[in-house]
């Protein structure tokens, strides 16, 4: 067992400061010793707020990973750099937590998985919604067979008007897409994980550029610039699995819909069903009567790891650090994250070509 892990942060922007650094700073088994960002001031600010006294600042990640004393790096950069930074870090002997999605393309994701297998280092992807109390409870329900065979599911990632207008979110070249790859990825990961089904055979998808061109639109973070809105504003996918199961995926940053849900799923099985739309509800049949059970998640708690709190980002962090320190199994496995990326890429490809994409498995 490694007592304390020395961690380097690559990318000190919004996701670092909003998620990873606050969670890591609460974990007694880590020491934040290096901060890298192409904007040096951001790295300096992160060091001052979260770093150890002797922590170093870099503007080139390649210099950071040369430090042999660093055990773990968190890759928190735009999607187009996830793959090569993660691969370089793995080959430098570091364990890697890469923020979601795994990569911009499936080929890049496969290269990351191969690097992790080749180097023997751990690679995990930041799908923190698995660690919410409702997600943990529902996963146990699925594992215990209460829903039976889950043959139809819906993955929900719908915002009415919440387009992120900062950073590179609207830049297709940097990100690979819009709401589908940004928040649809969370909903799809959650759904596949609940089903424990990672064998897609075909994908049909549509993406829409209907509202992004509108100027002065109402938006949670202020109007967006239509000239910079180069990604889709909404997308849908229809996914068929090898065992016959079917999944529908819906994702939007801007859609004229009042059915707003994000990082949630609906599951339909042979013995029962479940949904996260209005709290967590389990439905089924008992004694020739239908029932709906609303699960009370306010009591009990699911602190599965030492030092974990109820916040999903803290539980995710604790699970990741625990897996590295004790060399135990990851909760979010890279081969699972790769299937998510493959499906997302297939939806974009199907939308582009107008054809169904088939997987050769």
C-alpha positions as CSV (number, residue, x, y, z in Angstrom):
1,X,0.0,0.0,0.0
2,X,1.2,3.5,-0.9
3,X,0.6,5.7,2.1
4,X,0.5,9.2,0.4
5,X,0.2,9.9,-3.3
6,X,2.0,12.8,-4.9
7,X,-0.3,14.3,-7.6
8,X,0.2,16.6,-10.5
9,X,-2.6,18.6,-12.1
10,X,-2.5,19.2,-15.9
11,X,-5.1,21.8,-16.8
12,X,-6.1,24.3,-14.1
13,X,-9.3,25.7,-15.5
14,X,-12.9,25.3,-14.6
15,X,-13.2,21.5,-14.2
16,X,-10.0,21.5,-12.0
17,X,-11.2,24.3,-9.7
18,X,-14.8,23.2,-9.7
19,X,-14.4,19.5,-9.2
20,X,-11.0,17.9,-8.9
21,X,-9.0,20.3,-6.7
22,X,-11.7,20.7,-4.0
23,X,-12.2,17.0,-3.8
24,X,-8.4,16.1,-3.8
25,X,-7.8,18.8,-1.1
26,X,-10.1,17.0,1.3
27,X,-8.4,13.6,0.8
28,X,-5.8,12.9,3.5
29,X,-3.9,10.4,1.3
30,X,-2.8,12.9,-1.3
31,X,-0.3,15.8,-1.7
32,X,-0.8,18.2,-4.6
33,X,2.8,18.9,-5.7
34,X,2.6,20.1,-9.3
35,X,0.3,22.3,-11.4
36,X,0.4,22.8,-15.2
37,X,-1.5,25.1,-17.5
38,X,-0.7,26.9,-20.7
39,X,-1.8,30.0,-18.9
40,X,0.8,30.3,-16.2
41,X,-1.3,32.5,-14.0
42,X,-4.0,29.8,-13.6
43,X,-1.4,27.3,-12.5
44,X,0.0,29.8,-10.0
45,X,-3.4,30.5,-8.5
46,X,-4.2,26.8,-8.2
47,X,-0.9,26.2,-6.4
48,X,-1.5,29.0,-4.0
49,X,-4.9,27.8,-3.1
50,X,-4.4,24.0,-3.1
51,X,-0.7,23.2,-3.4
52,X,1.9,21.9,-1.0
53,X,4.4,24.4,0.1
54,X,7.1,23.1,-2.3
55,X,4.6,22.5,-5.2
56,X,6.0,23.4,-8.7
57,X,4.3,25.3,-11.5
58,X,4.6,24.3,-15.2
59,X,3.3,25.6,-18.6
60,X,4.4,22.4,-20.4
61,X,3.0,19.1,-19.2
62,X,6.0,17.2,-20.6
63,X,8.2,18.9,-18.0
64,X,5.8,18.0,-15.2
65,X,5.7,14.3,-16.0
66,X,9.5,14.1,-16.0
67,X,9.4,14.3,-12.2
68,X,9.8,10.7,-11.0
69,X,8.3,11.5,-7.6
70,X,4.9,12.2,-9.0
71,X,2.6,9.1,-8.7
72,X,-0.6,10.3,-10.3
73,X,-1.7,13.0,-12.8
74,X,-5.1,14.4,-13.5
75,X,-5.7,15.3,-17.1
76,X,-8.2,18.2,-17.1
77,X,-7.7,19.8,-20.5
78,X,-9.9,20.2,-23.6
79,X,-11.0,17.0,-25.2
80,X,-8.6,17.1,-28.1
81,X,-5.6,16.8,-25.8
82,X,-6.9,14.0,-23.5
83,X,-5.4,11.2,-25.5
84,X,-1.8,12.3,-26.0
85,X,-1.4,13.8,-22.6
86,X,-2.7,10.7,-20.9
87,X,-0.6,8.4,-23.0
88,X,2.6,10.4,-22.4
89,X,1.8,10.4,-18.7
90,X,1.1,6.6,-18.6
91,X,4.4,6.0,-20.4
92,X,6.2,8.2,-17.8
93,X,5.0,5.8,-15.1
94,X,2.1,7.8,-13.8
95,X,-1.4,6.6,-13.0
96,X,-3.9,8.8,-14.8
97,X,-7.4,10.2,-14.0
98,X,-8.6,11.8,-17.2
99,X,-11.7,13.9,-17.2
100,X,-14.6,12.8,-19.3
101,X,-15.1,12.1,-22.2
102,X,-12.2,9.6,-22.5
103,X,-11.2,11.2,-25.8
104,X,-12.3,13.2,-28.8
105,X,-12.3,10.1,-31.0
106,X,-12.6,6.4,-30.6
107,X,-9.2,5.8,-32.1
108,X,-7.6,8.1,-29.5
109,X,-9.5,6.3,-26.8
110,X,-8.2,2.9,-28.0
111,X,-4.7,4.3,-27.9
112,X,-5.2,5.3,-24.3
113,X,-6.5,1.9,-23.3
114,X,-3.5,0.2,-25.1
115,X,-1.1,2.5,-23.3
116,X,-2.6,1.6,-19.9
117,X,-2.4,-2.1,-20.7
118,X,1.1,-1.8,-22.0
119,X,2.5,0.2,-19.0
120,X,0.5,-1.5,-16.2
121,X,-0.6,1.9,-14.9
122,X,-4.1,2.7,-13.9
123,X,-6.3,4.8,-16.1
124,X,-9.8,6.0,-15.1
125,X,-12.2,8.5,-16.6
126,X,-14.1,11.2,-14.6
127,X,-17.7,9.9,-14.7
128,X,-18.6,11.2,-11.3
129,X,-22.3,10.7,-11.7
130,X,-21.8,7.0,-10.9
131,X,-21.1,8.1,-7.4
132,X,-24.3,9.9,-6.6
133,X,-26.4,8.3,-3.9
134,X,-29.2,7.6,-6.3
135,X,-26.8,6.0,-8.8
136,X,-25.2,3.8,-6.2
137,X,-28.5,2.6,-4.9
138,X,-29.9,1.9,-8.4
139,X,-26.7,0.0,-9.3
140,X,-27.3,-2.3,-6.3
141,X,-30.9,-2.8,-7.4
142,X,-29.6,-3.8,-10.9
143,X,-26.9,-6.1,-9.6
144,X,-29.3,-7.9,-7.3
145,X,-31.5,-8.7,-10.3
146,X,-34.6,-6.8,-9.1
147,X,-35.3,-5.4,-12.5
148,X,-34.5,-8.7,-14.3
149,X,-33.1,-8.4,-17.8
150,X,-33.0,-4.7,-18.8
151,X,-33.9,-4.6,-22.4
152,X,-34.9,-1.0,-23.0
153,X,-33.4,2.1,-21.5
154,X,-33.3,5.9,-22.0
155,X,-30.3,8.1,-21.3
156,X,-31.3,11.7,-20.5
157,X,-29.2,14.8,-20.8
158,X,-31.6,17.6,-21.6
159,X,-31.2,21.3,-20.8
160,X,-33.7,23.8,-22.0
161,X,-31.3,26.7,-22.2
162,X,-28.0,26.2,-20.5
163,X,-25.3,26.6,-23.1
164,X,-21.8,27.0,-21.6
165,X,-20.4,30.2,-23.1
166,X,-16.9,30.1,-21.7
167,X,-13.7,28.3,-22.5
168,X,-13.8,26.0,-25.6
169,X,-17.2,24.4,-25.2
170,X,-18.5,25.8,-28.4
171,X,-15.4,24.9,-30.4
172,X,-15.9,21.7,-32.4
173,X,-12.2,21.3,-33.2
174,X,-11.2,21.4,-29.5
175,X,-14.1,19.5,-28.1
176,X,-15.3,17.2,-30.8
177,X,-18.9,18.2,-30.4
178,X,-21.4,19.9,-28.1
179,X,-24.0,18.6,-25.6
180,X,-23.7,15.1,-26.9
181,X,-20.0,14.7,-26.0
182,X,-20.3,17.0,-23.0
183,X,-23.3,15.9,-21.0
184,X,-24.7,13.1,-23.2
185,X,-21.6,11.2,-22.3
186,X,-22.5,11.2,-18.6
187,X,-26.0,9.9,-19.3
188,X,-24.8,7.2,-21.6
189,X,-22.1,6.1,-19.2
190,X,-24.6,5.8,-16.4
191,X,-27.1,3.8,-18.5
192,X,-24.5,1.3,-19.8
193,X,-23.1,0.9,-16.3
194,X,-26.6,0.1,-14.9
195,X,-27.3,-2.4,-17.6
196,X,-23.7,-3.8,-17.4
197,X,-24.0,-4.0,-21.2
198,X,-21.0,-2.8,-23.4
199,X,-21.7,-4.6,-26.7
200,X,-23.3,-2.2,-29.2
201,X,-24.0,-3.6,-32.7
202,X,-25.6,-0.5,-34.4
203,X,-26.1,3.2,-33.9
204,X,-28.4,5.6,-35.7
205,X,-28.2,9.3,-34.8
206,X,-29.3,12.8,-35.5
207,X,-27.7,16.1,-34.5
208,X,-29.3,19.5,-34.8
209,X,-28.0,23.0,-35.3
210,X,-31.3,24.8,-34.9
211,X,-31.0,27.2,-32.0
212,X,-27.3,28.0,-31.9
213,X,-27.6,30.5,-34.8
214,X,-30.0,32.7,-32.9
215,X,-28.6,35.9,-31.5
216,X,-29.5,37.3,-28.1
217,X,-31.0,34.1,-26.9
218,X,-32.1,33.6,-23.3
219,X,-29.5,31.4,-21.6
220,X,-28.5,30.5,-18.1
221,X,-25.0,31.9,-18.7
222,X,-25.9,34.8,-20.9
223,X,-26.3,35.0,-24.7
224,X,-23.9,33.0,-26.8
225,X,-22.1,34.3,-29.9
226,X,-23.7,32.5,-32.9
227,X,-20.5,32.9,-34.9
228,X,-18.6,30.8,-32.3
229,X,-21.4,28.2,-31.8
230,X,-19.8,25.6,-34.1
231,X,-21.2,22.5,-32.3
232,X,-24.7,21.0,-32.2
233,X,-27.3,22.4,-29.9
234,X,-29.0,19.0,-29.5
235,X,-28.7,15.4,-30.5
236,X,-30.4,12.0,-30.3
237,X,-29.2,8.5,-30.7
238,X,-30.8,5.0,-31.1
239,X,-28.5,2.2,-30.0
240,X,-29.0,-1.5,-30.4
241,X,-27.0,-4.0,-28.3
242,X,-25.8,-7.5,-29.1
243,X,-28.3,-9.1,-26.8
244,X,-31.2,-7.2,-28.4
245,X,-31.4,-4.5,-25.8
246,X,-32.1,-0.9,-27.1
247,X,-31.1,2.5,-25.7
248,X,-32.3,5.9,-26.7
249,X,-29.9,8.8,-25.9
250,X,-31.0,12.5,-25.8
251,X,-28.8,15.4,-25.2
252,X,-29.2,19.2,-25.5
253,X,-27.9,22.5,-24.3
254,X,-30.7,24.4,-26.0
255,X,-34.1,22.7,-26.8
256,X,-37.7,23.9,-26.5
257,X,-38.6,21.3,-24.0
258,X,-39.9,21.4,-20.4
259,X,-38.7,17.8,-19.8
260,X,-35.4,18.7,-18.4
261,X,-33.1,16.0,-17.0
262,X,-29.4,15.7,-16.9
263,X,-27.2,12.6,-16.2
264,X,-30.2,10.4,-15.5
265,X,-31.6,7.2,-16.9
266,X,-34.8,5.2,-17.3
267,X,-34.5,1.4,-17.1
268,X,-37.1,-1.1,-18.2
269,X,-36.6,-4.8,-17.3
270,X,-38.5,-8.1,-17.3
271,X,-39.1,-7.9,-13.6
272,X,-39.4,-4.2,-13.0
273,X,-38.3,-0.7,-14.0
274,X,-36.7,2.4,-12.6
275,X,-36.2,6.0,-13.3
276,X,-34.4,9.0,-11.9
277,X,-36.6,11.7,-13.3
278,X,-38.4,12.7,-10.1
279,X,-36.1,11.3,-7.4
280,X,-35.4,7.6,-7.7
281,X,-38.4,5.5,-8.3
282,X,-38.6,1.7,-8.7
283,X,-41.7,0.2,-10.3
284,X,-42.9,-3.4,-10.7
285,X,-45.6,-5.9,-10.0
286,X,-46.3,-7.7,-6.7
287,X,-49.3,-10.0,-5.8
288,X,-51.0,-9.2,-9.1
289,X,-50.8,-5.4,-8.3
290,X,-48.6,-2.7,-9.8
291,X,-46.4,-0.7,-7.4
292,X,-44.2,2.3,-7.5
293,X,-41.6,2.7,-4.7
294,X,-40.0,6.2,-4.2
295,X,-36.6,5.6,-2.6
296,X,-35.7,7.9,0.4
297,X,-32.1,8.7,0.0
298,X,-31.9,11.3,2.8
299,X,-31.1,8.7,5.4
300,X,-28.3,6.1,5.6
301,X,-25.7,7.4,3.2
302,X,-23.3,5.5,1.0
303,X,-19.8,6.4,2.2
304,X,-18.1,3.3,0.8
305,X,-14.6,4.6,1.1
306,X,-12.6,5.9,4.0
307,X,-13.1,9.7,4.3
308,X,-15.8,9.9,1.6
309,X,-18.7,12.3,1.9
310,X,-22.0,12.3,0.2
311,X,-20.9,14.6,-2.6
312,X,-20.4,12.5,-5.8
313,X,-17.1,14.3,-6.6
314,X,-15.7,13.5,-3.2
315,X,-16.8,9.8,-3.3
316,X,-15.4,9.5,-6.9
317,X,-12.0,11.0,-5.7
318,X,-11.9,8.7,-2.7
319,X,-12.6,5.6,-4.8
320,X,-9.9,6.6,-7.3
321,X,-7.3,7.2,-4.7
322,X,-8.2,4.0,-2.9
323,X,-7.8,2.0,-6.1
324,X,-4.3,3.5,-6.7
325,X,-3.1,3.2,-3.1
326,X,-4.3,-0.4,-2.6
327,X,-3.9,-1.6,-6.2
328,X,-7.6,-2.6,-6.4
329,X,-10.1,-2.7,-9.1
330,X,-11.3,0.6,-10.6
331,X,-14.9,1.7,-10.5
332,X,-14.7,3.4,-13.8
333,X,-12.8,1.2,-16.1
334,X,-11.2,2.6,-19.3
335,X,-12.6,-0.2,-21.5
336,X,-16.1,0.9,-20.4
337,X,-15.4,4.5,-21.1
338,X,-14.1,3.6,-24.5
339,X,-17.4,2.0,-25.5
340,X,-19.1,5.3,-24.5
341,X,-16.8,7.2,-26.8
342,X,-17.3,4.7,-29.6
343,X,-21.1,5.1,-29.4
344,X,-20.9,8.9,-29.3
345,X,-18.6,8.9,-32.3
346,X,-21.0,6.6,-34.2
347,X,-24.0,9.0,-33.5
348,X,-22.0,11.9,-35.0
349,X,-21.0,9.7,-38.0
350,X,-24.6,8.5,-38.5
351,X,-25.9,12.1,-38.4
352,X,-23.2,13.2,-40.9
353,X,-23.8,10.3,-43.4
354,X,-27.5,9.7,-42.9
355,X,-26.7,6.0,-42.4
356,X,-26.8,3.6,-39.5
357,X,-23.3,2.7,-38.2
358,X,-22.6,-1.0,-37.5
359,X,-20.0,-2.3,-35.1
360,X,-17.8,-5.2,-36.1
361,X,-17.5,-7.1,-32.8
